[in-house]
Amino acid sequence: MAQQISHDDSDGVYPSQMLVQLRAKNRELKIELGQLRSDLRAAGHKKPVANRSGPSHVGPSQKEFSAAKASILAGLQTECPDNSKKGSVDAPIEDMLTYLNGLPHFVSTSSCSGRIAVFCESADHKKQTGHWAFVSHERVHDCSAVIKIIREASTEWATISLKCEPLVLHISCSSLHEAQRLMKVVLGCGYKNSGMLVGKRIMVAVRSTLKLDIPVALEGNLMVSSEYLHKMLELANKKMDENFRRTASFYESLTTEFG
């Protein structure tokens, strides 16, 4: 049992000394707790320890990955070649995806090159009814036309948001090692919101923070001026320019890393 530390100054224990003793006792308790956990694990069923010197068995086998990739690539020849809502590959990233899918260890499952959009929602949140009133995978060249779309939509929809969304890619990988190589490239290009999912499949999600999501109409009423909308569309264009610059850098870095 831990010994009780006296708080009586008459025993000659001053506050600074008490703090030192408490810290020492805390370290002892942590050591005891760690030993207790080890003993409990030893008393139970031991989990098999992976052979760190051998190949990782996480994710699909090479045969499984190759079969899945062949199926996905065959789907690219159909009328709905991509798992995104749009159902097709965006033109700005078509060359990059062709290169990526030509590599033996990767295949893209869904993608978006980035977009500026106007999204409308109904007042009935249970049905989650929505409508994309405007979508562009390029810069907006006619801001007045988009503002007109927003004004007209505000008479029919409860909530309207102006959105700018950057590149999004979901890439299936043949192994954890190849996924880690890919993640190194992804993070090096500034896609800080990216991540990796490891399970029956190994997926890398490529995402960045170049976003705008601005409510401009609420309860059927336009809440902002045309001047404000024009400024926000200009800001969205700047973010799209950076998105395309970053995408080009990503493509170049892929070719450098994987040949």
N, C-alpha and C positions, 0 to 999 in steps of 0.2 A: 504493500500500500504506500501511496505517496505521503510523505511526512508533512504535517501541517506547519506552515511558516508563521511565526508569531508576528503580530502587528503591534506588539507592545514595545514602545521606544525604550522602556526600562531594560529590555533584554539586549539592548545594544544593536538592534537591527534597524538601520536607517532606510529611508525610501529608496535610495539608489541601490543599496545592497539588496533590498527586497526585489527590485526589478531584475537584477542579475540572477538571483536565485529562482525567480519565477520563470525566466527564460530558459534556464538550465533544466528545470523540472518539466517545462513544456517540451523540450527536445527529448527528454527521457520518455515521456508519455507517447510522443510520436513514434519513437523506436519500438516501444511495447505494442502499440496499435499495429504497426507494420508487421511485427512478428506474429501477432494474433491472427491477422488476415492470412499470412502465409500458412499458419497451422490449420486454419479453416479450409483453405484450398487443398492442403495436403490430405485432409480427412475426407474430402468429397471426391467426385469423379474428376480426374485430370483431363483437361482438354489436350488433344494432340498438338504438339509443337511443330510449326512449319519448318521445313528445311530451308534455312535462309541462304545456304550456299547453292541450292538448286533452283530451277525455274519456278516462277510463280504460277500457281494453279488458279488464281483469281480470274473470273471472267470466262468467256467461251473458249472452247478448243479452237485450234486453227481451222479445223474442218467445219465447225459450226459457224465461225465467223465468215469463212469463204462462201458458204451456202447462203447465209443471210445477205452478204454483200451482193452476190449474184442476183438474188431476188430483188433487192433494192434497185440495182442498176437496170434490171429488166423493166422495173416500174417506171424508170425515167423515160422510157420509150412510149409510155401510154399517154392518154389525154390528161391524166392527173398525176404528174411525175414527182410530186413533193408532198410531204405530210403537213405542210403549213396550210392555213385556212385558204390562202389563195390557190393552192394546189399546183403551183408551177414555180420554176426557178426564176428569180429576178434577173433581168439582163445585166445589171451592173456587176454581178458576181458570177456570171455563168462561166467565164474562163477560169476563175479561181476554183470553182467547184469541179470543173472538168479535170483540172490538174490534181486536186485533192483526191478525187475519186479514182484517179489513175494510179495513186500510190497503193502499194499492196496491203498496208495496215490500217487504212481508214476508209470510211464511207459516210457521206452526209445523209442524215435522215430527214431534216427539215431546215429551212433557212429563210431569212429575210435580209435583203441588202440594206435595209433602213427605209424609213418612210416618214412623210409629213401627212397627217390625216386629220379629218374631222369625224368624230365619233358621236353618235346620238343614242340616247337611252330613253326608254319609256318610264312612266311613273310607277309602273307595276314591276317592282324589283323581284317578285316571286317568279315571274316568267322570264326575267332577264332578257327582255327584248331589246335588241340593239341594231344599229344600222350605220355603215360606213358611208357617210355622205360625200366624202372626198378622200382619195388616197393617191399620193404621188411618191414614186421611188426615186425622184430627182428633186432638184431645187424647185421651189414655186416661182414661176416666172410672171404670173399674173395674180398679184395679191388681191386686187379688187374683185376678181372673179370668185376667189375663195371666200372673201368677206360676204359677198352676195349669197353664196351657198349657205353660210352660217346664219345669215339673217332670215332667209327663207325657211331653213330647218327649225329655227327657234319658234316658229308658229305651230309646229307639228309635234315637237319632241320636248320632253320635260327637262332633260339635261343634255348639254352639248359640251364636248371637250375638244380643244385643239391639242394635237399630239405631235411630238417628234420622237421617233424611236430609232435607235441605231442598229447596226448589224447584229443579227442573232444567228448563230449556227449551232446545230446539234450534230456531233460527229461521233459515230461508233468506231471503237478502236479494237484491234485484234488482241492487244495485251496491255497490261499495266505499264510495262516499260515504254511502249510506244505512246501511250496516253500521257505519261509523264514528260516525254520529249515534246509532245504537242503542247502541253500546258506551259512548258518553259517558253515556247515561242509566243503563245497567246498572251501570257502575262507580260512578257518583254515588249509587246506592242501596245500595252496600255489598257488591255481588257480586264480591268481589275475586278469586275463583278462575275468573272468566269468561275467555273467549278467543274468537279469531276464526280461522276456517279459510278461506283464500283459494286457490281453484283453479278447477276447472270450475264449481263452485258456491261461493257465499260464504255461510258459516254462522257464526252467533253462538251460542255455548254459554253459557247463563246458569247460574252455579253460585256457591255460597257455602261458608263454612267451618262452618256450623251443623250439625255432625255429631257423632254418637256411634256407635261400633262396638266393643261390649264383649263379649268371649268370656265366657260364663257357665257353659258346660259343655264339658268336654274329655274325650275318650276314654270318653264315655258317663256321666261323673260330673258332677253339679252341683257347681260349685266355689265358689258364693257362697250367702249366707243369703237368706232371704225379706226380711229387713229391708234388705239391700243392694239387692236387686232393686227393692223399693218406692222407695228413694231414687233409683235410676237412672231409674225411670219418671217420678218427679217432675221430675228434671232434663230428661228428654226432653220432658216437657210444657212446661217453660219455654222450651226451644229451639223447639218448635213454635209457641208464642205469638209469639216473636220472628220466626220464619219468616213467619207470617201478617201480622205488622205490616210486615215488610219487603216482602212481596208487595203489600200495599195501597199502600205508598209507591211501589213500582215502577209499578203500574197508574196511579196519579195522575200520576207523572212522565212516563209515556208519553203520556197525554192532553195534558199541558202542552207537550211537545216536538212532537208530531205532529198535535195538534188533534182 
